[in-house]
Amino acid sequence: MNARRANGGWARLRLLVPLLIALGCSDARTRAVSGLRGVQLSPAQAKPDFTLNDTDDRPFAFRTATSGVVTLLYFGYTNCPDVCPATLSSIAAALKAMPASEQDSVRVVFITTDPARDTSAHLRAWLNNFDPRFIGLSGTARDVNQIERSLGLPGSALEPMAAMPAGSHAMSYAVGHSAQVLAFSPDDSLRTEYPSGFSRDDWKNDLSRLLKIQSRK
């Protein structure tokens, strides 16, 4: 083989390798994960890149800070009377039933949809009722709505309530928000979403299966 033909073959190979890599990533994102009880997305979506403040009032870069681990993302608020505490309770119970090594590879990120009432201290104290490792984030209502919509979720909205008795100002309004938990696998892909109603056993099953997806690190 002469040098020109060899160089031409190498050039074609250099062009082909990125294509094969891209096809491999695409195939991984379209491949269903067996045994999951949540609603699988096909194709899986890339993890979004946004920054909000955590409960220590420090910037938290979501994609970077949760890279390579299973991440559950949920939008809600601390005055939510039903779905938010029920969902977080089920997730917390599932984590406690898993081996410590698996627990360490899961992040639960809760973004408040009620920044006016959910101060950093209040949000931290409320999340501690479920699991002190849960991460609380806050930002302006506009920023949070933008993140929700980028993920295909409806934006949150205030819902005025009827006049309440004196001293109950905290419930003078509710916040309409999506009830889905979004699950990202260790390869930083949005794989599954979970409407309300999943049990501890459902979460334990799916978290263990999501953890087996190989990270791209």
BAVEXSE-233827 format. One record per atom (N, C-alpha, C, O, CB): residue in three letters; x, y, z. Coordinates in steps of 0.1 Angstrom, whole numbers, plus 2048, in hexadecimal, padded with zeros to 3 digits. Each point is the difference from the previous one (the first is absolute). Glycine has a CB too. Layout:
N
alaXYZ;...
# end
This chain:
217
met8097F4800;met7F780C800;met80980C800;met809801808;met7E47F3804;asn8108167EB;asn80980C7FF;asn7FC80A80B;asn7F57FE806;asn80F7FE7E2;ala80480E81A;ala7FE80A80B;ala7F38077FE;ala7F9803809;ala81F7FF7FA;arg7E58027F0;arg7F48087FD;arg7F37F8804;arg7F7805806;arg8158077E7;arg7F47E780F;arg7F47F7803;arg7FF7FE80F;arg7F5800806;arg80D7F57E4;ala80A80981D;ala8007FF80E;ala7FB80C807;ala7F87FF80A;ala81B7F17F5;asn7F181C7FD;asn7FC80C806;asn7F18037FE;asn7F9805808;asn81E8047F5;gly7E57F37F7;gly7F18017FD;gly7F87F7808;gly7F5804805;gly8118027E4;gly7FF7EE81A;gly7F87F7808;gly80080580E;gly7F57FF807;gly8117EE7EB;trp805818813;trp80080680E;trp7F780C801;trp7F980280A;trp81E7F67F9;ala7E98107F3;ala7F780C800;ala7F17FB801;ala7F8806807;ala8198077EC;arg7EC7E9805;arg7F27FB801;arg7FD7FB80D;arg7F5801805;arg80B7FA7E3;leu80A7FE81E;leu7FD7FA80D;leu7FE80B80B;leu7F87FE809;leu8167EE7F0;arg7FA81E806;arg7FE80C809;arg7F38067FF;arg7FA80580A;arg81E7FF7F5;leu7E27FC7F5;leu7F38057FF;leu7F57F7805;leu7F5804804;leu8138087E8;leu7FB7E7813;leu7F67F5803;leu7FF7FF810;leu7F67FD805;leu80F7F77E5;val80780D81D;val8007FD80E;val7F6809808;val7F87FB808;val8207FE7F6;pro7E88157FF;pro7F6808808;pro7F27FC7FD;pro7F7800808;pro8198127F7;leu7ED7EA7F4;leu7F37FB7FC;leu7FC7F4808;leu7F47FF805;leu80F80B7E4;leu8067EC818;leu7FD7F4807;leu7FD80380F;leu7F87FA806;leu8167F97EA;ile7FA816816;ile7FE80480E;ile7F3806801;ile7F87FD80A;ile8208077F9;ala7E48057F4;ala7F3807801;ala7F57F67FF;ala7F6801807;ala8148147EF;leu7F77E1801;leu7F67F67FE;leu7FF7F780C;leu7F57FC804;leu80F8057E4;gly8077FC81F;gly8007F880C;gly7F980780B;gly7F87FA807;gly81D7FC7F2;cys7ED818809;cys7FA80780A;cys7F18017FD;cys7F77FF809;cys81D80F7FB;ser7E87F47EF;ser7F28017FD;ser7F97F2803;ser7F5800805;ser8118117E9;asp8017E480E;asp7FA7F3803;asp7FE7FE80F;asp7F67FB804;asp8157FC7E7;ala7FF80E81D;ala7FE7FE80E;ala7F4808806;ala7FA7FB809;ala81F8017F8;arg7E580F7F9;arg7F5809805;arg7F27FB7FB;arg7F6804805;arg81A80F7FC;thr7F07E57F4;thr7F37FB7FB;thr7FD7F2806;thr7F57FB7FE;thr80E8137ED;arg8077EC81B;arg7FE7F2805;arg7F880080D;arg803808809;arg8137F17EC;ala7DF80080C;ala7F87FF80C;ala8077F880B;ala8087F77FD;ala7E380A7F5;val81380381A;val8067F980B;val7F57F6806;val7F5805804;val81B80F802;ser7F37E07FA;ser7F67F6804;ser7FD80180F;ser809802808;ser7FF7EF7E5;gly7EB80D816;gly7FC7FF80D;gly7FC80D807;gly7FC7FF80C;gly8127ED7F5;leu7F481F7F8;leu7FC80D807;leu7F1801800;leu7F97FC7F7;leu81D80E801;arg7E57FC814;arg7F2802801;arg7FC80E7FD;arg7F48037FF;arg80C7EB813;gly80981B7ED;gly7FD80E7FB;gly7FD8007F1;gly8017F67F9;gly80D81381A;val7EF8037E9;val7FD8027F2;val80D8037F9;val80680B802;val7E27FE803;gln81C7EE7F2;gln80D8027F9;gln7FF80A7F5;gln7F67FF7F8;gln8117EA80F;leu80381F7F7;leu80080A7F5;leu8087FA7F5;leu80B7FB802;leu7F281980E;ser7FF7EE7E4;ser8077FB7F4;ser80080A7F5;ser7F58027FA;ser8067E680D;pro81081E7F5;pro80D7FD806;pro80280780E;pro7F980A803;pro8117F37E5;ala7FF7FF81F;ala80480780D;ala80580E7FC;ala8068027F5;ala7FF7E8817;gln7FA81F7FD;gln80480E7FD;gln80C803808;gln8037FA80B;gln7E580D7F1;ala8208037FF;ala80C804808;ala7FC80880C;ala7F6807801;ala8177FA7E9;lys7FB7FE820;lys7FE80780D;lys80180F7FD;lys80A8047FA;lys7FF7E8814;pro7EE81C7F7;pro80180E7FE;pro80B807808;pro8057FA80A;pro7E38067F1;asp81C80C801;asp80B807806;asp7FA80D806;asp7FD8097F8;asp8147ED7F8;phe7ED80B81D;phe7FB80C806;phe80680280E;phe8057F6805;phe7E58087EE;thr81680E812;thr80580280D;thr7F6808809;thr7FB80A7FC;thr81C7F77FA;leu7E67F9816;leu7F880780A;leu80780080D;leu80B7FB801;leu7E07FE7F3;asn80F80D816;asn80780180D;asn7FB7F4809;asn7F47FD800;asn80E81C7FE;asp8077E1809;asp7FD7F6809;asp7FC80680E;asp7FF80C801;asp8117E47F3;thr7ED807816;thr7FB80580D;thr80B807808;thr7FD80580B;thr7F27E97F4;asp81E8117FC;asp80A808807;asp80380D7F8;asp80A807802;asp8007E4806;asp7EC8187EF;asp80180C7F7;asp80D8007F8;asp80680B7FD;asp7ED802814;arg8117E77EA;arg80B7FF7F7;arg7FB7FC7F3;arg7F77F87FF;arg819803814;pro7F78097E2;pro7FC7FC7F3;pro8017F07FE;pro80B7FB804;pro7FC81C7F3;phe7EF7E3803;phe8017F27FE;phe7FD7FD7F1;phe7F58037FB;phe8027F881D;ala8148017E1;ala7FF7FD7F2;ala7FB7F27FE;ala8087F7802;ala80B8197F9;phe7E17EF801;phe7F97F3800;phe8077F57F9;phe8037F5805;phe7E88177FD;arg8197F77F1;arg8067F57F8;arg80D7FC805;arg8037F4800;arg7F18157EC;thr814801818;thr80E7FC805;thr7FF7FA80E;thr8077F6802;thr80281D7F1;ala7EF7F2815;ala8007FB80E;ala7FA7F2801;ala8027F980A;ala7FC81F7FE;thr7FA7E47EE;thr7F97F3801;thr8057F67F5;thr7FA7F67FE;thr7F281580C;ser81F7F97F0;ser8057F77F5;ser8057F3805;ser8077FF80A;ser8008157EA;gly7F57E1805;gly8057F3803;gly7F87F880B;gly8047F5803;gly8128147F6;val7DF7FD80C;val7F87F980A;val7F28007FC;val7FC8097F7;val8147FE81B;val7E87F07F3;val7F28017FE;val7FA80C807;val80380380C;val7FB7E47F3;thr7FA8217FA;thr7FB80C805;thr7F18017FE;thr7FB7FE7F5;thr81B80E807;leu7E37F780F;leu7F1802800;leu7FE80F801;leu80480680A;leu7F77E2800;leu7FD81D7ED;leu7FD80F800;leu7F1802801;leu7F87FA7F9;leu81C80B7F9;tyr7E9803818;tyr7F2802803;tyr7FD80F803;tyr808806807;tyr7F67E2802;phe7F781D7F2;phe7FC80D802;phe7F3800809;phe7F77F97FE;phe81280F7EC;gly7F8800821;gly7F5801809;gly80280B80A;gly8088097FE;gly7F47DE7FF;tyr7FC81880E;tyr80280B80A;tyr7FC7FA80E;tyr7F97F7801;tyr80281B7EE;thr80A7F581B;thr7FF7FA80E;thr7F2801806;thr7FD7F8809;thr81B80E7FA;asn7E08037F8;asn7F2800805;asn7F77F77F8;asn7F3800802;asn811818805;cys8017E07F0;cys7F87F77F8;cys7F97F680A;cys8077FA808;cys8098087E4;pro7E37FD814;pro7F97F880A;pro8007F17FE;pro7FD7F8809;pro7F581B7F9;asp8127E87F2;asp7FF7F27FD;asp80B7FA7F8;asp8087F8805;asp7E080B7FD;val8188007F1;val8097F87F7;val80F802803;val8077F67FF;val7E780C7F0;cys81680A814;cys80E802803;cys8057F780C;cys80A7F97FE;cys7F481E7F8;pro7FC7EB815;pro8057F780C;pro7FF7F27FD;pro8087F8805;pro7F281A80A;ala7FB7E97EB;ala7FE7F27FD;ala80B7FB7F7;ala8057F5802;ala7E280D801;thr81C8057F2;thr80B7FC7F7;thr80D7FF807;thr8077F67FE;thr7EC8157EF;leu81180081A;leu80D800806;leu8017F580B;leu80B7FA802;leu7F781F7F9;ser7F37E580C;ser8007F580A;ser8037F27FA;ser8077F8806;ser7E9816808;ser80A7F07E7;ser8027F37F9;ser80E7FE7FB;ser8067F6802;ser7E280A7F7;ile81E80B802;ile80E8007FB;ile8097FE80C;ile8097F77FF;ile7F18187ED;ala8047F881F;ala8097FF80B;ala7FF7F2806;ala80A7FA804;ala7F281E801;ala7F87E27FB;ala7FF7F2806;ala8077F67F7;ala8067F7805;ala7E480F805;ala8167FC7E9;ala8067F77F6;ala810801802;ala8067F6800;ala7E780D7F0;leu818809812;leu80E802802;leu8057F980C;leu80A7F9800;leu7F581D7F4;lys7F97EB817;lys8047FA80D;lys8007F17FF;lys8077F9808;lys7F081B804;ala8027E67EB;ala7FF7F27FE;ala80B7FB7F7;ala8017F37FE;ala7E780E806;met8208077F6;met80B7FC7F6;met80D800807;met80280680B;met7F18047E3;pro8177EE80D;pro80D800806;pro80680E800;pro7FD8087F7;pro8067E0801;ala80681A812;ala80680D801;ala8088047F4;ala80080C7FC;ala8027F081C;ser8047FB7E1;ser8088037F4;ser7F78057F5;ser8048097F8;ser80C7E680E;glu7E380C7F9;glu7F78057F6;glu7FA80D804;glu7FE8097F8;glu7FD7E0802;gln802819813;gln7FB80D804;gln80A80B7FD;gln7FB80B7FC;gln7F97EA817;asp8188097EE;asp80B80A7FE;asp8008047F1;asp80680A7FD;asp8077ED816;ser7ED8017E4;ser8018037F2;ser7F28067FB;ser7FE7FF7F4;ser8137EF809;val7E781680C;val7F38067FC;val7FF80F806;val80480280B;val7F17E77F4;arg8078207F8;arg7FD80E805;arg7F18037FE;arg7FB7FC7F5;arg81D80B805;val7E27FF810;val7F28047FE;val80180F801;val80480680A;val7F27E5801;val80581C7EA;val80180E7FF;val7F1806800;val7F97FC7F7;val81E8037FD;phe7E6809815;phe7F2806801;phe80180F7FD;phe807807807;phe7F27E780B;ile8008167E4;ile80080F7FD;ile7F3806804;ile7F57FB7FC;ile81A8017F0;thr7F180E81C;thr7F4806805;thr7F98087F5;thr8078077F9;thr8037FA81E;thr7E97FE7E9;thr7F88087F6;thr7FA80B808;thr7F78077FA;thr8047E57F8;asp80981681A;asp7FA80B809;asp80B808807;asp8017FF80C;asp7EA7F37F7;pro81E8147F5;pro80C807806;pro7FC80B80A;pro808803809;pro8047F87E2;ala7E880B814;ala7FD80A80A;ala7FE7FB80E;ala804807809;ala7F18057E4;arg8067E8815;arg7FE7FB80D;arg80B7F6804;arg8037FE80C;arg7E58057F1;asp81E7F67F9;asp80A7F6803;asp80E806801;asp8087FF7F7;asp7EA7F07FD;thr811817818;thr80D805802;thr80A7F5801;thr7FC7F4801;thr7FB82080B;ser8167EF7F3;ser80A7F6800;ser7FF7F780D;ser8007F4800;ser80F81B7F2;ala7EF7F881A;ala8007F980D;ala7F37F8801;ala8017F5804;ala80C81E806;his7E87F27F1;his7F37F9801;his8017F37F7;his7FC7F5803;his7F8820802;leu8117ED7EF;leu8017F57F6;leu8097F5806;leu7FD7F47FE;leu7FF81C7EF;arg8107F4819;arg8097F6805;arg7F97F880C;arg8027F4800;arg81281B7F9;ala7E67F880F;ala7F97FA80C;ala7F57F67FB;ala7FF7F5805;ala80681F809;trp7F47F07E8;trp7F57F77FB;trp8067F47F9;trp7FB7F5802;trp7F681F7FB;leu8197ED7FB;leu8067F57F9;leu8067F680A;leu8017F47FE;leu80481A7EE;asn8017F881F;asn8067F780B;asn7F67F6806;asn8037F6805;asn80D81D800;asn7E37F17FA;asn7F57F7805;asn8007F37F8;asn7FB7F5805;asn7F881F802;phe8127EC7ED;phe8007F47F7;phe80E7FA800;phe8017F4802;phe7EC8167F0;asp81D7FE80A;asp80D7FB800;asp80A80C7FF;asp7FE8087F7;asp7FB7E27FE;pro810817815;pro80980C800;pro8098017F3;pro80580B7FD;pro7FB7F381C;arg8017F77E0;arg8088007F3;arg7F98067F5;arg8068047F6;arg8057E8812;phe7E78167F9;phe7F98067F5;phe80580E7FD;phe80280880A;phe7EA7EA7FC;ile8158127EE;ile80680D7FC;ile7F48097FC;ile7F87FD7F8;ile81E7F8800;gly7EA81780F;gly7F58097FD;gly80680C7F8;gly80B805803;gly7E97F5812;leu80580A7E0;leu80480B7F8;leu7F580A7FE;leu7F47FD801;leu81C7F47F3;ser7F481C80B;ser7F680A7FD;ser80680A7F7;ser80C8027FE;ser7EB7FB819;gly80080A7E2;gly80380B7F7;gly7F48087FE;gly7F67FE807;gly81B7F47ED;thr7EF818803;thr7F48087FD;thr7F57F77FA;thr8047F67F9;thr80A81F804;ala7E67EF804;ala7F57F87FA;ala8027FF7F1;ala7FD7F67FA;ala7F3812818;arg8158037E8;arg8028007F2;arg80B7F67FC;arg7FE7F87F6;arg7FC820809;asp8117E7808;asp80A7F77FD;asp7FC7F1802;asp8037F87F7;asp80E819810;val7E77ED803;val7FB7F2803;val7F77FC7F5;val8007F57FB;val80380E81E;asn7F48067E3;asn7F67FD7F5;asn8087FD7F3;asn7FC7F77F8;asn7F2817813;gln81C7F97F3;gln8087FE7F3;gln8067F2801;gln8007F97F5;gln805820809;ile8007E380D;ile8067F2801;ile7F67F67FE;ile8027F67F9;ile80F813817;glu7E37F97F7;glu7F57F67FE;glu7FC7FE7F1;glu7FF7F57FB;glu7F981181C;arg8078057E3;arg7FB8007F2;arg80B7F97F7;arg7FD7FA7F6;arg7F581A80D;ser81B7EF800;ser80B7FA7F8;ser7FF7F1801;ser8067F87F8;ser80881C80B;leu7ED7E7808;leu7FF7F1802;leu7F27FA7FC;leu7FD7F5802;leu81380E811;gly7E88067E6;gly7F37FB7FB;gly7F580080B;gly7F67F97FE;gly8177F97F2;leu7F681581B;leu7F680080B;leu7F880E7FF;leu8068097FC;leu8087E7812;pro7E68107F6;pro7F980D801;pro80680980B;pro8057FB80A;pro7E67FA7EE;gly815818806;gly80580980A;gly7F780080C;gly7F47FD7FF;gly8178117EF;ser7FB7F681D;ser7F880180D;ser7F880D800;ser8048097FA;ser80D7E9812;ala7E480E7FB;ala7F880C801;ala7F980180E;ala7FC7F6806;ala8008097E1;leu80380D81E;leu7F980380C;leu7F17FE7FF;leu7FB8037F5;leu81780D812;glu7E87EA803;glu7F27FD7FF;glu7FA80680D;glu8007FA80B;glu8037F17E7;pro7F682180D;pro7FB80780C;pro7F57F7806;pro7F97F97FA;pro80B81D7FC;met7FC7EA818;met7F67F8807;met7F6809807;met80280C801;met8107E3803;ala7E380C800;ala7F6807807;ala80680680D;ala80A7FB805;ala7E47F77F2;ala80C81880E;ala80580780D;ala8027F580B;ala7F77F8802;ala7FD81E7F7;met8177EB80E;met8037F780A;met7FF80680E;met80080C801;met8107E87EF;pro7EF80481A;pro7FF80680E;pro80C808803;pro80B7FE7FA;pro7E67EF80D;ala80E81C803;ala80B808804;ala80C7F6805;ala7FE7F6806;ala7F281D801;gly81C7F17F5;gly80C7F8804;gly8037F57F6;gly80A7F9803;gly7F180D814;ser7FE7F97DE;ser8037F57F7;ser8048067F3;ser7FD7FA7F5;ser7F27F7816;his81981A7F5;his8048077F4;his8097F67F7;his7FF8027F4;his801814819;ala8077E07F9;ala8087F87F8;ala7F97F87F5;ala8057FD7F6;ala80980181E;met7E58007EE;met7F87F97F6;met7F68097F9;met7F67FC7FB;met80C7F0813;ser8028217F1;ser7F78097F9;ser8007FE7F1;ser7F78057F9;ser80D80C819;tyr8057E77E9;tyr8007FC7F2;tyr8077F27FF;tyr8097FD808;tyr7F781B7F0;ala7FD7E17FE;ala8067F47FD;ala8098027F3;ala7FF80A7FA;ala7EE7E8811;val81A8047F1;val8088017F4;val7FE7F37F8;val8027F5804;val810819807;gly7E87F57E9;gly7FE7F47F7;gly80E7FD7F9;gly8068097FB;gly7E27FE801;his81B7EC804;his80D7FC7FB;his7FF7F27FB;his7F77F8803;his81681780D;ser7FD7ED7E7;ser8007F27FB;ser8027F780B;ser80780380A;ser8018057E0;ala7F37EC815;ala8027F680B;ala80A7F57FC;ala8027F7807;ala7E780D7FF;gln81E7FE7EE;gln8097F67FC;gln80E801807;gln80580B801;gln7EF7F47E9;val8127F6819;val80E7FF804;val8077FC7F4;val7FD7F67F9;val7FE80581F;leu81080C7E4;leu8087FD7F5;leu80D7F9804;leu807804809;leu7F08107EB;ala80C7E0806;ala80B7F8804;ala80B8007F6;ala7FD7FD7F4;ala7F37F5819;phe81C8127F7;phe80C8007F7;phe8097F5804;phe8027FD80C;phe7FC81C7F1;ser8077DF7F9;ser8097F5802;ser80E805802;ser80380C7FD;ser7ED7E57F6;pro819806811;pro80E805801;pro8078057F4;pro80B806801;pro7F67E9811;asp7FA80E7E2;asp8058057F4;asp7FB80E7FC;asp8018057F5;asp8027E3803;asp7F681E813;asp7FB80E7FF;asp7F58017F5;asp7FF80A7F9;asp8177FE80E;ser7E27EE7F8;ser7F48007F7;ser7F37FF808;ser7FF7F980A;ser80F7FC7E4;leu7E881380E;leu7F37FF805;leu7F97F47FB;leu7FC8007F4;leu80381A80E;arg8007DC806;arg7FB7F37FC;arg7F17FE802;arg7F97FA7F8;arg81E7FD80C;thr7E480D808;thr7F37FC805;thr7FA80B807;thr806809806;thr8027DF7FC;glu7EA8187FD;glu7F980A809;glu7F57F8808;glu7FB7F57FC;glu80A81E7F3;tyr7F87F381C;tyr7F77F980A;tyr7F5809804;tyr803809808;tyr8107E9800;pro7E180C7F3;pro7F5808806;pro7FE7FC80E;pro8067F7805;pro7EF80A7E5;ser80280681D;ser7FE7FC80F;ser7FA7F2801;ser7FA7FB7F7;ser80381E80E;gly8067E2807;gly7FA7F3803;gly8097F4800;gly7FC7F5803;gly7F08147F3;phe8217F9808;phe8097F5800;phe8047FC80E;phe802809809;phe8077FE7E1;ser7F87ED819;ser8027FB80E;ser80F7FF803;ser8098027F7;ser7E27F1808;arg81880A80E;arg80E7FE804;arg8077F57F8;arg80B8017FB;arg7EF80781B;asp7FE7ED7E8;asp8067F47F8;asp8028047F2;asp80A7FB7FA;asp7EA7F5815;asp8038187EB;asp8028057F2;asp80E8077FF;asp8087FE7F7;asp7DF803805;trp81B80980D;trp80C808800;trp80C7F7802;trp80A8027F9;trp7E981280F;lys80C7E3802;lys80C7F8803;lys8047F87F3;lys80B7FE7FD;lys7EE80181C;asn7FD7FB7E1;asn8027F87F4;asn8078097F5;asn8097FB7FA;asn7E37F680B;asp80E81A7F8;asp8058087F5;asp80D807803;asp8098017F7;asp7E0803802;leu819800813;leu80D806803;leu80C7F67FF;leu80A8037FA;leu7EA80D815;ser8097E47F5;ser80B7F67FF;ser8037FD7F1;ser80B7FD7FD;ser7ED7F9819;arg7FD80A7E2;arg8037FD7F1;arg80680C7F9;arg8097FE7F8;arg7E37F3809;leu81081B803;leu80780C7FA;leu80E801804;leu8098047F8;leu7E1807808;leu81A7F080C;leu80E801804;leu8097F77F8;leu80C8027FF;leu7EC803818;lys8027F17E2;lys8087F77F8;lys8048057F2;lys8087FB7F9;lys7ED7F3814;ile80581E7F0;ile8038067F3;ile80E807801;ile802807809;ile7E57FC7F1;gln8227FA7FD;gln80E804801;gln80180F7FE;gln7FA8067F7;gln80D7E4801;ser80081C811;ser80480E7FF;ser8098027F4;ser8087F87FC;ser7F580C81D;arg8028087E1;arg8098047F4;arg80C806805;arg8088057F8;arg7E47FD7F9;lys8167FF81C;lys80D807805;lys80C7F77FD;lys80B804803;lys7E8806810;
# end
